[in-house]
Amino acid sequence: APLLLAVFIKGTVQDYIIGLVISLFVFAVLRHTRVVSDAYRTSIELSIGLRLQAETAEQHSESIMQDYTRLRKLLDSVPVPVTVSKLGSGEIIYANQPTLDLLGLKDLSDRPGVRGVDFFVDPAERENVVNKVALLGAAAVEFQLKSAGGSLFWVFYSARKISYEGEAAIIGTLTDITQRRHTEEKLRQSEGKYRLLAEYANDLINICDMRGTYIYVSPSVERLLGYHVDELVDRRISEFIHPEDIDTIHSQNRECILTGLDYVTYMYRMRHKLGHWEWMEASATIEKEVNTGKLLQISAVSRLVTERVRHEQELTQARERAEKANRAKSDFLAHMSHEIRTP
């Protein structure tokens, strides 16, 4: 700097030019050095940043993998089959261990690209589920599946629509209801048999609630008493039973409740649709709720016994007439004997 100052003070024009050139050169060198320094420092900082970012990404990826592993172990330990499948293709993306056990699979990798529809007995059921989930966002249905080994079973499927890696998917739980369906089928068959027997029975079968209202009457009522079934159902029994017999029925039912008898028998008169009274002999039982003992309904089987009662009444009347005649005969003989002894 002092040298340049001396040149400018005592130098010639040529010295001035040389000094200016040197100054510009020095300035350019300094400027370039600063730019290179800034670029180097920036590159160092960028390199450090990228290294830190890579380390953070690696740590984040490792954390995600650990979370996934923990979540998978958790879902595998849940005793409920859980599945995730693509909404469109139906490809199963995830199945926890209970699902694999239910479907008879060791791992999804054993059957790459396996679809849920592959296990449906009726493939249309899968379309039904998809349509419901797509329209409503959720579905709860029952259908029959077949395992990898070929065995058939019924499930209750509760599903919901989700987004999985940006693609529409279905997550759902499966509940094995095979035993329940078998029980329901047996119950339906049993009910069908009993209903068939009731519909073709000669006797009158009826069920009343605890208020005395008919809730079921067998079709035989039309042949026995002239009524159609709809004329009695939802009506009180007191509308059809002889007023003098209502107390008998109530007292017998009370006895059945208080004593715990399996059934009670009684006779009553029921009005025929034509207006006259028919005698019925009933065997009734009180049905209770198993756990609470709450009274539910009264079931009765009644037989038409009008002819038997009429015959018994005729026999009773005949016996009474015979006894009366016998007493008259005895009185006559006693009187004649008295007259003979005492003329």
Solvent accessible surface area in square Angstrom, and as a share of the most:
residue,aa,sasa,rsa
1,A,105,0.81
2,P,109,0.69
3,L,136,0.68
4,L,49,0.24
5,L,112,0.56
6,A,51,0.40
7,V,35,0.20
8,F,95,0.39
9,I,116,0.59
10,K,180,0.76
11,G,20,0.19
12,T,86,0.50
13,V,107,0.62
14,Q,125,0.56
15,D,50,0.26
16,Y,80,0.30
17,I,102,0.52
18,I,87,0.44
19,G,2,0.02
20,L,101,0.50
21,V,88,0.50
22,I,80,0.40
23,S,39,0.25
24,L,108,0.54
25,F,133,0.55
26,V,71,0.41
27,F,129,0.54
28,A,53,0.41
29,V,68,0.39
30,L,112,0.56
31,R,155,0.57
32,H,121,0.54
33,T,77,0.45
34,R,178,0.65
35,V,87,0.50
36,V,77,0.44
37,S,49,0.32
38,D,56,0.29
39,A,58,0.45
40,Y,142,0.54
41,R,120,0.44
42,T,81,0.47
43,S,56,0.36
44,I,72,0.36
45,E,106,0.48
46,L,108,0.54
47,S,59,0.38
48,I,71,0.36
49,G,34,0.32
50,L,100,0.50
51,R,125,0.46
52,L,95,0.47
53,Q,120,0.53
54,A,60,0.46
55,E,76,0.34
56,T,81,0.47
57,A,57,0.44
58,E,119,0.53
59,Q,121,0.54
60,H,111,0.50
61,S,66,0.42
62,E,98,0.44
63,S,51,0.33
64,I,93,0.47
65,M,118,0.53
66,Q,88,0.39
67,D,67,0.35
68,Y,109,0.42
69,T,58,0.34
70,R,143,0.52
71,L,95,0.47
72,R,79,0.29
73,K,137,0.58
74,L,109,0.54
75,L,46,0.23
76,D,47,0.25
77,S,81,0.52
78,V,49,0.28
79,P,122,0.77
80,V,58,0.33
81,P,19,0.12
82,V,15,0.09
83,T,15,0.09
84,V,11,0.06
85,S,14,0.09
86,K,55,0.23
87,L,21,0.10
88,G,70,0.67
89,S,63,0.41
90,G,1,0.01
91,E,56,0.25
92,I,16,0.08
93,I,49,0.25
94,Y,24,0.09
95,A,1,0.00
96,N,0,0.00
97,Q,73,0.33
98,P,26,0.16
99,T,0,0.00
100,L,5,0.02
101,D,95,0.49
102,L,37,0.18
103,L,6,0.03
104,G,48,0.46
105,L,16,0.08
106,K,176,0.74
107,D,55,0.28
108,L,32,0.16
109,S,84,0.54
110,D,86,0.45
111,R,91,0.33
112,P,115,0.72
113,G,48,0.46
114,V,8,0.05
115,R,106,0.39
116,G,17,0.16
117,V,30,0.17
118,D,50,0.26
119,F,6,0.02
120,F,19,0.08
121,V,63,0.36
122,D,67,0.35
123,P,78,0.49
124,A,63,0.49
125,E,53,0.24
126,R,24,0.09
127,E,99,0.44
128,N,58,0.30
129,V,5,0.03
130,V,22,0.13
131,N,93,0.48
132,K,77,0.32
133,V,0,0.00
134,A,57,0.44
135,L,147,0.73
136,L,133,0.66
137,G,25,0.24
138,A,32,0.25
139,A,12,0.09
140,A,65,0.50
141,V,15,0.09
142,E,58,0.26
143,F,4,0.02
144,Q,46,0.20
145,L,7,0.03
146,K,82,0.35
147,S,16,0.10
148,A,51,0.39
149,G,77,0.74
150,G,49,0.47
151,S,68,0.44
152,L,101,0.50
153,F,18,0.07
154,W,59,0.21
155,V,0,0.00
156,F,75,0.31
157,Y,20,0.08
158,S,49,0.31
159,A,6,0.04
160,R,149,0.54
161,K,89,0.38
162,I,57,0.29
163,S,87,0.56
164,Y,78,0.29
165,E,158,0.71
166,G,79,0.76
167,E,83,0.37
168,A,41,0.32
169,A,1,0.00
170,I,4,0.02
171,I,62,0.32
172,G,3,0.03
173,T,51,0.29
174,L,10,0.05
175,T,68,0.40
176,D,78,0.40
177,I,15,0.08
178,T,26,0.15
179,Q,135,0.60
180,R,103,0.38
181,R,57,0.21
182,H,95,0.42
183,T,73,0.42
184,E,56,0.25
185,E,72,0.32
186,K,143,0.61
187,L,102,0.51
188,R,125,0.46
189,Q,100,0.45
190,S,41,0.26
191,E,93,0.42
192,G,40,0.39
193,K,137,0.58
194,Y,148,0.56
195,R,135,0.49
196,L,103,0.51
197,L,119,0.59
198,A,11,0.08
199,E,69,0.31
200,Y,168,0.64
201,A,30,0.23
202,N,112,0.58
203,D,27,0.14
204,L,2,0.01
205,I,41,0.21
206,N,13,0.07
207,I,41,0.21
208,C,8,0.05
209,D,25,0.13
210,M,72,0.32
211,R,176,0.64
212,G,13,0.12
213,T,18,0.10
214,Y,8,0.03
215,I,77,0.39
216,Y,48,0.18
217,V,1,0.01
218,S,0,0.00
219,P,58,0.37
220,S,8,0.05
221,V,0,0.00
222,E,98,0.44
223,R,146,0.53
224,L,17,0.08
225,L,0,0.00
226,G,27,0.26
227,Y,13,0.05
228,H,91,0.41
229,V,36,0.21
230,D,109,0.56
231,E,55,0.25
232,L,1,0.00
233,V,41,0.24
234,D,112,0.58
235,R,100,0.36
236,R,120,0.44
237,I,24,0.12
238,S,64,0.41
239,E,69,0.31
240,F,3,0.01
241,I,8,0.04
242,H,28,0.12
243,P,100,0.63
244,E,123,0.55
245,D,12,0.06
246,I,29,0.15
247,D,105,0.54
248,T,55,0.32
249,I,8,0.04
250,H,78,0.35
251,S,46,0.30
252,Q,50,0.22
253,N,15,0.08
254,R,134,0.49
255,E,74,0.33
256,C,4,0.02
257,I,49,0.25
258,L,148,0.74
259,T,85,0.49
260,G,50,0.48
261,L,86,0.43
262,D,118,0.61
263,Y,130,0.49
264,V,10,0.05
265,T,79,0.46
266,Y,22,0.08
267,M,64,0.28
268,Y,12,0.05
269,R,49,0.18
270,M,1,0.00
271,R,81,0.30
272,H,26,0.12
273,K,107,0.45
274,L,150,0.75
275,G,44,0.42
276,H,83,0.37
277,W,90,0.31
278,E,23,0.11
279,W,60,0.21
280,M,0,0.00
281,E,59,0.26
282,A,2,0.02
283,S,45,0.29
284,A,1,0.01
285,T,48,0.28
286,I,19,0.10
287,E,65,0.29
288,K,93,0.40
289,E,60,0.27
290,V,140,0.81
291,N,134,0.69
292,T,105,0.61
293,G,39,0.38
294,K,136,0.58
295,L,56,0.28
296,L,81,0.40
297,Q,42,0.19
298,I,24,0.12
299,S,21,0.14
300,A,8,0.06
301,V,66,0.38
302,S,0,0.00
303,R,141,0.52
304,L,67,0.33
305,V,9,0.05
306,T,13,0.08
307,E,124,0.56
308,R,101,0.37
309,V,12,0.07
310,R,109,0.40
311,H,100,0.45
312,E,80,0.36
313,Q,87,0.38
314,E,90,0.40
315,L,91,0.45
316,T,50,0.29
317,Q,93,0.41
318,A,41,0.32
319,R,127,0.46
320,E,96,0.43
321,R,150,0.55
322,A,61,0.47
323,E,80,0.36
324,K,137,0.58
325,A,62,0.48
326,N,91,0.47
327,R,139,0.51
328,A,58,0.45
329,K,126,0.53
330,S,58,0.37
331,D,96,0.50
332,F,120,0.50
333,L,98,0.49
334,A,63,0.49
335,H,101,0.45
336,M,77,0.35
337,S,41,0.27
338,H,91,0.41
339,E,76,0.34
340,I,130,0.66
341,R,162,0.59
342,T,71,0.41
343,P,161,1.01
